[in-house]
Amino acid sequence: MKSPSKITLVANLKTSEKLIESLSEVFPDHKVKLLKIKDSSPLGMNLELSKKVEGRSRPQENYYRKYVREFANYCGLLEDEMHHELLCKAFGSTTTPTKFGDKRRANKRSADVNPKEYSSLIETLIIVAAEMSFAVPPPPTPEEYEDYAHG
């Protein structure tokens, strides 16, 4: 049996109070926010737990977003439209019939990829852009990441 990658626990009002009390002890810096959530939840709360995964770095995302924006502008697309196109090229896509016609959906969302997969998304951007005569500079080295660290 495959272990779940996330679980949602539903707590009634009484259990919610105990939950907030316990979380406040473990995360004292968040006590005020936790109490506000409890106070605004008269029916109880849902607690979603999921495994921690290594995500893309901020400089990696800033680099990608900068050049997706520029390449999208070059192609006459919106940034989100270009991002969707690149996701489909990098990870494949499926076409789903809807009442609005067929919709192409990427097999993976960028929020669900690890740093290595995100790098392949960046490589896809560079290759597709080059095929359309748009130059995207190679990704920065780790020493150069600081230039992209703050967007």
C-alpha positions in Angstrom: 0.0 0.0 0.0 1.3 3.4 -1.0 1.7 5.8 1.9 -0.2 9.1 1.5 1.8 12.2 0.8 -0.7 14.3 2.7 -3.6 13.9 5.1 -6.4 16.3 6.2 -7.5 16.0 9.8 -10.9 17.4 10.8 -11.2 18.8 14.3 -14.4 19.8 16.0 -14.4 22.9 18.3 -13.2 21.1 21.4 -10.5 19.3 19.6 -9.5 22.5 17.8 -8.8 24.2 21.1 -6.5 21.4 22.2 -4.8 21.4 18.8 -4.2 25.2 18.9 -2.9 24.8 22.5 -0.4 22.1 21.4 0.7 24.0 18.3 1.2 27.2 20.3 3.6 25.3 22.5 5.6 23.9 19.6 5.5 27.1 17.6 5.3 30.0 20.1 6.1 32.6 17.5 2.9 31.8 15.8 0.6 31.7 18.9 -1.2 35.0 18.0 -2.0 33.8 14.5 -3.1 30.4 15.7 -5.4 31.9 18.2 -7.0 34.2 15.5 -7.6 31.2 13.3 -9.2 29.3 16.3 -11.4 32.3 17.2 -12.7 32.7 13.6 -13.5 29.0 13.3 -16.7 28.3 15.3 -17.3 24.9 13.6 -13.7 23.6 14.1 -10.7 23.4 11.8 -9.1 21.3 9.2 -5.4 20.5 9.6 -3.6 19.5 6.5 -0.2 17.7 6.9 2.1 16.9 4.0 5.6 15.8 3.6 8.2 18.6 3.3 9.7 18.6 -0.2 12.7 20.5 -1.4 11.5 23.3 -3.6 13.1 25.4 -6.2 15.4 28.2 -4.9 14.3 31.8 -5.0 17.1 32.8 -7.4 16.1 29.9 -9.7 12.5 31.0 -9.8 13.4 34.7 -10.2 15.7 33.9 -13.2 13.0 31.8 -14.8 10.2 34.3 -14.2 12.4 37.2 -15.6 13.1 35.5 -18.9 9.6 33.9 -19.2 8.2 37.4 -19.0 10.6 38.8 -21.6 10.1 35.8 -23.9 6.3 36.0 -23.5 6.3 39.6 -24.5 8.5 38.8 -27.5 5.9 36.2 -28.6 2.8 38.3 -27.9 1.7 36.1 -24.9 1.0 36.8 -21.3 3.5 35.5 -18.8 1.1 32.9 -17.5 0.3 31.7 -21.0 4.0 31.3 -21.8 4.5 29.5 -18.5 1.7 27.1 -19.3 3.2 26.4 -22.8 6.6 25.7 -21.3 5.1 23.4 -18.7 3.4 21.4 -21.4 6.6 21.2 -23.4 8.8 20.2 -20.5 6.5 17.7 -18.7 4.0 16.7 -21.4 0.3 17.5 -21.4 -3.1 15.9 -21.7 -6.1 17.2 -23.6 -9.4 17.2 -21.8 -12.8 17.9 -23.5 -14.8 20.6 -21.7 -17.9 22.7 -22.5 -15.5 25.4 -23.6 -13.7 23.1 -26.0 -10.6 21.0 -25.6 -8.2 22.2 -22.9 -4.6 21.2 -22.8 -3.3 20.7 -19.3 0.3 20.2 -18.2 1.1 16.9 -16.6 3.0 18.7 -13.8 2.6 22.0 -12.2 5.7 24.0 -11.3 4.7 24.0 -7.6 5.0 20.2 -7.7 8.5 19.9 -9.1 11.9 19.5 -7.3 14.9 21.7 -8.1 16.2 19.3 -10.7 12.9 19.2 -12.6 12.7 23.0 -12.3 16.1 23.2 -14.0 14.7 21.1 -16.8 11.9 23.7 -17.1 14.5 26.4 -17.4 16.4 24.4 -20.0 13.1 24.1 -22.0 12.7 27.9 -21.8 16.2 28.4 -23.2 15.8 25.8 -26.0 12.3 26.9 -27.1 13.4 30.6 -27.0 16.4 29.8 -29.1 14.3 28.0 -31.7 12.3 31.2 -32.0 15.4 33.4 -32.3 15.1 34.8 -28.7 18.3 34.7 -26.7 18.0 33.7 -23.0 21.4 33.8 -21.3 22.5 30.6 -19.5 21.4 30.3 -15.9 23.8 31.9 -13.4 26.3 30.0 -11.5 25.7 29.7 -7.7 28.1 32.6 -7.2 26.1 34.7 -9.5 22.7 33.8 -8.0 22.8 36.8 -5.7 21.9 39.0 -8.7 18.6 37.0 -9.0 18.0 36.4 -5.3 15.8 39.4 -4.8 14.0 39.5 -8.1 
